[in-house]
Amino acid sequence: MGPTRNRDLTAATVIAAVIGFVLVTVLYRWFPPITVWTGLSLLAVAIAEGGWAFYVRSKINNGQIGDGPGWLHPLAVARSVMIAKASAWVGALVLGWWVGVLVYLLPRRGTLRIAGEDTAGAVVAAVSALSLLVAALWLQHCCKSPQEPPENGEGAAE
C-alpha cells in the first residue's frame, strides 16, 4: 500500500465541491446557521494529528521503533498510517463540501443577509478541513522509514 496520491485527493475535493454546490443551491433554505464553531472539531483533530506526526517522526529518526519501554511499537506506526490515510480522505471530502458552500455563499453575501452571516463559519470550516488534510499528509510522511545509510560511509560502491 502506497501513500495517498494528491491527484486522487484533488479529484475527490473537486467532486465533493460540485456536489456540495448543487445540494446547497437546492437545499440552502433548510440549512441551520453556520457558526464559526461548526468546523472547529476538524481543527482539533488536525492539531492532534500534527502533534502525533512530530512524535512519530522523532521516534523513527532516533531509532526507537520496537517493543520496549519508551519505544514506539511498529503496529502503532502502521495504525498511524491508516489513520492518516482515512483523515486525508475525510479532509479532502469535507474541504470540497465547504468550498462548494463558499462558492454559493460568497456571491450572495450582499443580497442574502443569512449568506453574509454564514460565510465566516464556512471559511473557518474550510480552513479546518484543509488543516486536517495537511496534517494527515504530514503524518503519512512522518511514518516513512528513514533512508538506509550507505554501508561504506561514502556512498560509493567498492
Legacy VTK file of the C-alpha trace (Angstrom):
# vtk DataFile Version 3.0
C-alpha trace
ASCII
DATASET POLYDATA
POINTS 158 float
0.000 0.000 0.000
1.490 3.282 -1.101
0.939 6.820 0.092
-2.288 8.610 -0.734
-1.946 10.281 -4.108
-2.512 14.017 -4.271
-4.358 13.765 -7.582
-6.895 11.369 -6.032
-7.459 13.742 -3.125
-7.772 16.688 -5.515
-10.315 14.844 -7.633
-12.326 13.936 -4.518
-12.235 17.558 -3.379
-13.459 18.851 -6.745
-16.231 16.251 -6.981
-17.359 16.991 -3.414
-17.321 20.732 -4.181
-19.551 20.288 -7.223
-21.968 18.025 -5.345
-21.917 20.392 -2.370
-22.673 23.392 -4.544
-25.615 21.634 -6.194
-27.024 20.500 -2.843
-26.603 23.921 -1.254
-28.265 25.579 -4.234
-31.312 23.357 -3.818
-31.455 22.979 -0.031
-29.897 26.129 1.484
-33.175 27.498 2.847
-33.444 24.488 5.184
-29.870 24.664 6.479
-29.225 25.520 10.112
-26.999 28.547 10.761
-23.307 28.002 10.063
-21.310 29.338 13.007
-17.562 29.622 13.466
-17.801 26.635 15.815
-19.118 24.407 13.025
-15.774 23.200 11.699
-13.512 23.613 14.696
-13.696 19.933 15.639
-11.724 19.179 12.471
-9.108 21.697 13.547
-8.767 19.938 16.910
-8.227 16.607 15.141
-5.704 18.249 12.794
-3.726 19.648 15.732
-3.706 16.257 17.461
-2.610 14.511 14.271
0.112 17.062 13.626
1.448 16.639 17.152
1.398 12.855 16.803
3.264 13.198 13.477
6.118 15.096 15.128
6.258 12.491 17.907
6.359 9.573 15.445
8.984 11.326 13.347
11.241 11.902 16.350
10.928 8.256 17.424
11.692 6.982 13.913
14.655 9.335 13.485
16.062 8.277 16.872
15.670 4.598 16.002
13.205 3.981 18.824
10.896 1.658 16.939
10.417 -1.696 18.565
8.950 -3.330 21.617
10.229 -1.837 24.833
9.698 0.948 27.328
9.848 4.357 25.684
9.851 2.819 22.214
7.157 3.163 19.582
5.660 -0.185 18.586
5.681 -0.863 14.828
1.942 -1.565 14.920
1.384 1.930 16.307
3.164 3.309 13.241
1.069 1.120 10.924
-2.120 2.257 12.644
-0.950 5.849 12.345
-0.586 5.404 8.592
-4.141 4.063 8.361
-5.480 6.963 10.442
-3.535 9.385 8.239
-4.966 7.885 5.045
-8.520 7.996 6.396
-8.079 11.542 7.680
-6.692 12.693 4.342
-9.806 11.412 2.572
-12.128 12.923 5.165
-10.265 16.228 4.957
-10.454 16.250 1.148
-14.168 15.452 1.030
-15.115 17.915 3.757
-12.921 20.599 2.192
-14.751 20.029 -1.098
-18.107 20.363 0.661
-17.158 23.668 2.283
-15.666 25.013 -0.943
-18.996 24.255 -2.624
-20.821 26.057 0.182
-18.485 29.048 -0.120
-18.933 29.216 -3.889
-22.653 29.520 -3.217
-22.366 31.977 -0.306
-19.726 34.463 -1.463
-21.644 35.965 -4.424
-24.835 36.181 -2.340
-23.422 37.970 0.727
-24.754 41.318 -0.433
-28.252 40.139 -1.296
-28.914 37.440 1.325
-28.362 38.570 4.912
-28.053 34.996 6.156
-25.428 34.217 3.488
-23.298 37.022 4.884
-23.700 35.643 8.393
-22.854 32.075 7.324
-19.738 32.983 5.339
-17.380 33.304 8.332
-18.392 29.893 9.658
-17.938 28.291 6.252
-14.472 29.841 5.891
-13.428 28.534 9.326
-14.783 25.083 8.460
-12.954 25.039 5.109
-9.674 26.122 6.731
-10.145 23.448 9.411
-10.744 20.775 6.760
-7.658 21.933 4.865
-5.675 21.760 8.113
-6.847 18.180 8.649
-5.822 17.267 5.106
-2.351 18.794 5.528
-1.851 17.202 8.973
-2.880 13.800 7.610
-0.437 14.039 4.712
2.280 15.146 7.133
1.570 12.178 9.431
1.753 9.856 6.439
5.101 11.358 5.507
6.432 11.082 9.061
5.617 7.363 9.236
8.091 6.521 6.469
11.215 4.593 7.368
14.414 6.623 7.254
16.752 6.036 4.345
19.344 3.341 4.939
22.864 4.782 5.304
25.457 3.578 2.803
27.481 0.577 4.084
30.911 2.090 3.465
30.010 5.570 4.743
30.926 7.286 1.487
28.067 6.150 -0.715
30.432 4.737 -3.382
30.378 1.104 -4.385
33.518 -0.883 -3.700
LINES 1 159
158 0 1 2 3 4 5 6 7 8 9 10 11 12 13 14 15 16 17 18 19 20 21 22 23 24 25 26 27 28 29 30 31 32 33 34 35 36 37 38 39 40 41 42 43 44 45 46 47 48 49 50 51 52 53 54 55 56 57 58 59 60 61 62 63 64 65 66 67 68 69 70 71 72 73 74 75 76 77 78 79 80 81 82 83 84 85 86 87 88 89 90 91 92 93 94 95 96 97 98 99 100 101 102 103 104 105 106 107 108 109 110 111 112 113 114 115 116 117 118 119 120 121 122 123 124 125 126 127 128 129 130 131 132 133 134 135 136 137 138 139 140 141 142 143 144 145 146 147 148 149 150 151 152 153 154 155 156 157
